[in-house]
Amino acid sequence: QVQLVESGGGLVQPGGSRRLSCAASGSFFSLNAMGWYRQAPGRQRELVATITRDGITNYADSVKGRFTISRDNAKNTVGLQMNSLKPEDTAVYYCNAEIKISSISFRVRGFWGQGTQVTVSP
């Protein structure tokens, strides 16, 4: 089936930078919108950024100007460049993708990766 695998998480100092990447693999017709979400302990999962197949982006107010989402349609990947990181950014970051499984069907399904931990601390 479809798999989304995140990478790039780790420990970073406040004010530092980190880049996350997510690769989609498996059997599917196309990747539509993709995005990054995050969840901290005791908090609900929240949207970080999304990007359409044509490159239209949307960001949470808390990360605007600091994070940049991008994608490579040829490689079926989506990235998240995180700059000026704050302790508030500490969370498990999840990759999300809306995927059209078959060219025959109109059905589009949402998929999630397993997440990658990002810790912002001195």
N, C-alpha and C positions, 0 to 999 in steps of 0.2 A: 504494500500500500504506500501511500504518500508519506514521506518523512521530511521533517524540518529539523535541521541540526544547527544550533547556535554555537558560536565560539568567540573568544576574545575577552571573556570576563576575567576578573581578577582584582587585585588590590591596587588602588591608585590614591595618590595624595590629593587633598583638596586643591583645586586650581589646576590639576593635571588633566591629561587627556587619555582617552581610551577609544578603541574602535571595535565594535561588535560586527559580526558577520553571521548570516544565516543562509544556508544552502538547502534548496528543495530538491528532492529526488523521488523517484518512484514512477508510477504510471498515472499520467494525467495529460489532459489536452493543453491547458494553459494556466498560467498564474495571473490572477487579476490583481486586485488591490493587495498590498502587503503592508505590514506594520510591525512596530515594536510596542510592547506593553511591559509594565513592570509591577511587581508586587513586593512590598516590604512586610515583615512579620506583623500581624495584627492589622494590616491594612488591606483594602480591597484592591484588586488588580485595576490598574489605570492605564489609559492610553498615553503613549509617549509621542509617537509620530506614525503617520501613515503615508503611503505613496501609491498612486495609481500606476497602471502599466505605462501610461503616457507621461509619467513624471510629475503629476500634480501632487504637491505635498501639503500636509496638515500637521501642526505641532500643538502639543499641550502648552499652555501659557508658561508653565514653569520651566520649560526647556527652550523656548524660543530664543534665538540668538546664540545659543550654546551648542545645541545638537543639530546635526544634519543627517537626514535620511537619504539614501540613494539606492539604486538597484541596477543590476546588470541582467537584462532580459535574456541575453544569450547564454549566460551561465546560471540562470535561475537563482540568483542570490540577491539579498538585500542587506545593506550595511547601515550602521548607525555610528557616526563620528560624534563622540562626546567630548566637548571641550569645557574648560572652566568648571570642572566637576565640584560638586558640593556634597557634604555628608548626607544631605536630604536625598541625593540621587541613589543612595545605597539601596539595593533591591535585587531581586531575581528578575532578569530581563528575558521576556519571552518573545519569540518570533511568531507572527501570525500571517496567514495567507488565505485569501479567498481563491479557491481553485475550481476550475471547470474540469471535471473528471473526463467527460466524453464529449466529442464533437457532435454527437447525435442528440444528447440531452441538453436542456436549458439549465439543468441543475448546477448550482454552485455551492460548494461546501467550504466551511471554515476549518482550518487546521492550525494546530499549535505545536511548537517545539517543546523540548523538555526544560528549557531555561538555562541561563548562565548567570552566575553570581557576580555582581559588581559591588565592591565595597570601597567606599571613599572614606579614608581615615588617615590621620597623620602617622 
